[in-house]
Amino acid sequence: MVSRSNITELTEALETVWRGGPLITPEKAQQLAPQSDADAYAVQAALGETMNWWVDGRPRAWKLGIGPVTAAPIPDHYLMTSPARLDKTDCFSLFGIEVELAVRLKRPLYSGCRRSEAALAIGETLATIELFDVRAANWQQLPRTFLLADLQMHGRLIIGEGVAGPWQSRFADSALSVRVNDQVLPCLAFRHPMGDPISLLPWLAMHAEHMGWGLAEGDVISTGSWTGMFEAHPGQRIEARFENVGNVSLEIDADR
C-alpha cells in the first residue's frame, strides 16, 4: 500500500498544478502513482477538500468509468451548461472529448439498492459532453492509478438538453450523431459499451456511501462514453444529438 505520506505528496503535487503550477512530469507521476484504487480515491477526496471544490461539503456530480469500474467526483465549478465555450487557457494538457448520457437523481440512492430502484430514482436523462484533461504531461504514458487519482482525467461536464421522468430503455437505443465543425464524426453505431448506461448506479451508490458522501436528490451522474475519446482543438465546435434525449454542444475558441 502507498503510505499516507505518499498520498499527501501526490495530493500536494496535483494541487500545485490546479493552482497554476507546471504539469507533473511522467517520471514524477510514475513515482507518485498510487498502488491501489483505494489510495487513488483517497487522493481524490483529499484534493477536493483542500481545493474547496464542493460548496455543500460533498460532490453534486460524478463520472463513471468502465473496464474496470471506477468513479470520480466532479468539482462544482466544472459543471457547465450547453452551449458551452472554452479557450486554450481552460485546459491543462489536452481537450479530450467523449459524448455521454448523464442522469439527474430525484431522490437519494443508497448502498445495496437494486438496478430497478436506481432506474426509478432518476428524474432526468441528459445529453452531455465530457471534456478530458490531465494535470501531467504525456498522458498516454501515465499509470492508470495516477489517472484515477487525477479525477479520472476529468476536465468539464457540459450538460445539454434532457428528458424528464424515470429512465426508459429507449434511451439506451438512441441514435447518436456527432459533428465537429459540421463534419459528421464517422461511426456506424455509437453505443454505450455495456448496453445499459444505468447498470452501474448501484455500484456508485455503494462507492459514494463508502467515501462518506452518498448520492442525494439533484446529483448528476455521467454514465460512460458512447464514442470513446477523441481529441479536439482550438477553433472547433463539437455538437452531439441523442435521438431520444436532445442536443449538447461545446465550442473551443481559436488561438489568439
N, C-alpha and C positions, 0 to 999 in steps of 0.2 A: 504494500500500500504506500501511496505517497504520504509523506509526513505532513503535519499541519503547517510546518514552516514552508514546505514547497507549495502547498495550496495558497498560502499567503503571498508567496513570491510571484506566482502566476497571476493572482488577482491584482497585485500591485503593478505588474508589467502591463496587463491589459488596461488597467485604469490610466496609466500614463499615456497610452495611445488614445484612449477615449477623450482624454483632456488635451489632445493636440500634439502629443509627442510622436516620435518616429515609429514606423511599423516595427514589430518584433521580427527579428531575423529568423529564417528557417532553422538555423542551428540552435538559437535560443529557444524556439518553440519546441524543438525536439527534446531539449534538455528539461524544459518545464512541463512537458505533456503529462497529464495525469495517467496513472497506470490502471485506472478503473473508471467506469461511468459514474460511480458514486462520488468519486473525488471531483470529476468534471462538474457534476451537479452542485457540489459544494462551492466550487468557484463561481458558477452562475449566481447562486444565492448571495455569496459574499460581495460580488461585484454589484449586484442590484442594490444591496444595502448601502455600500459605500458611495455609489453614484446617485442615490436617492431617485431611482427610476420609477418607483411606484408610490403615487400620492397617498393611496389608501394602505400602504404597507404590504401590499400583495399585488401580483400581476393581474391585469384585466384582460390579457390576451396571451395565447400560447401558439407555438408552432410544433407540429408533429413531424417526426422523421420516420422513414420506413427502411428496414433492412440494414441493421437491426432497428427495432422500435426505440425511438429516443424522443426527447422533447426539450424545448427551451422556452422560458418566459420571455415576453416581448416588452421592452421599455414602453411606458405610456406615450412618450413623445415620438415613438417610432410607428405609431398608427396614423395613417393618412387617409384622406377621403379622395376618391376619384372624381374628376380628373386631377391627377397629381402632377407636380412639376418639380424637378430636381436639377441641380447643375453639378459639375465635376467636383466642386468643393464639398458636396454632400456624401461622398464616398471615401472610404479609406484605401481600398486597393482594387475593387472591381465593381461593375454593375452586372451582377448575375441575376437572371430573370427566370422565375417559374410562375406558371399560371395555376391557380388552385381554387377549390371551393373551401369556404370557411363557414362555420355555423356560429350563431349567437344563442346563448342559453337563455331560456325564460324562467328557469328555476335551477337551484343547485344540483350538482351531481356528486354522489358520494362513493367512496371506495366500496367495492362489492356490487355496484349496480350492474344490471344486465344491458345488453345492446338495445333491447326493446324499450327499456327505461330511458336510455340515452336518447333514443330517437324521439320519444315523447317530450323530452326536456328541451328540445331545440325549438326556438321561437322564430328563427330566421335563417335562411341559407343565402350565402353571399358569394358573388364573383370577386376574386381577389388576384392581385399580382404580388408575389413576394420578391423583394429585392434582396439578393445575397451580397454580403460584403464580409471581409475578413480583416482582422486587426494585425495581420502579419503578412510578410512578403511571400510570393511564390506559393499560393495556397494549395496547389496540386501536390506539393511535397510535404505538406504538414500532416502530423499524426492525427488519426481520427478523433482521439480523445481530446486533443488540443482544440480541434474544430468544435467539438461538443461543448467544451468549456467556454469557447468564444461564441456563445449563444447559437450554436449550430449554424454558424455562418449567416446569422440574420442581419439584414440591413434596414428594411422597412416592410410594412404590410400595408398595401394600398387596397382600401375597401371600396368596392363598387356597388352596383345595383344588387338587389336581392329579392327574395320571395318570402313573405311572412307565413308562419304556420309551421307545423311539425315537419320533420324530414319525410320526403317522399321518394320512393325508389326510382321514379323517373329522373330525378336529379342526377343519379349515378350514370344514367344513359344519355345525358345531354350531349348533343353535338357541340364541339368546341372549335372555334376558329380563332386564329391569332394572326395579326398583321403587324409588320414592322415597317413604318413609313409606307403604308398602303401596299406593301408586298406581302402576300399570304405566306405564312410560315409553312413549309411543306411537311405534311404528315397525313398518312391515310386515316388514322384513327387515334386521336388523343384520348387517353383514358386514365383513370386513377389506377395505379399499379395493383391495388388489392381488389379492385372492382366494387368496393364498398367503403366509401370515404369515412363513414362514421363508426366503423367496426373497432377502432382503437380508442374510442372515447372512454369505455370502462377502464382501460389501462391508464389513460391520462388521469381519470378521477382518482385512481389509486395512487399514482405518482404524485399528483399535486397535493393530495392529503398527506402523503409521506413527507413532502417538503415543508409542511406546515401552513399551506395556503388554502387548499381546497378549491373547488370550482363553484362559482357563485352565479346568480342571476346577472345577465348582461355580459358575461365573459365571452370573448371571441376566440375561436379555435380554428386555426388553419390546418386542414386535414391531410396535406400531402400533394405533391406535384402531379399534374396531368401531362406535363410537357417535357420533364427533365430540364436541367438548367442550360440556358444559352446566354451568351454574353452580349449585352447591349453597349452602345457607345453614344457619346455626346452627339446631339443632333437627331437622335432617333425618337420616334413616338411608337409606343407599344400599345396596341388595342386588342382586347380579347372579348369574346362573346360566348357565354354558355347559353345554348338554345332555350333551355327551360328556366334560366335563372336571371341573366342580364349581362350588362357590359361593365368593363373596367378598363382604365387607361392610365398610362404614365408617359410623360414626356421628359426627356433629358436635354437640357439646353446645350446648344453647340458651344464649343470652346470660344472664350472671349479673350 
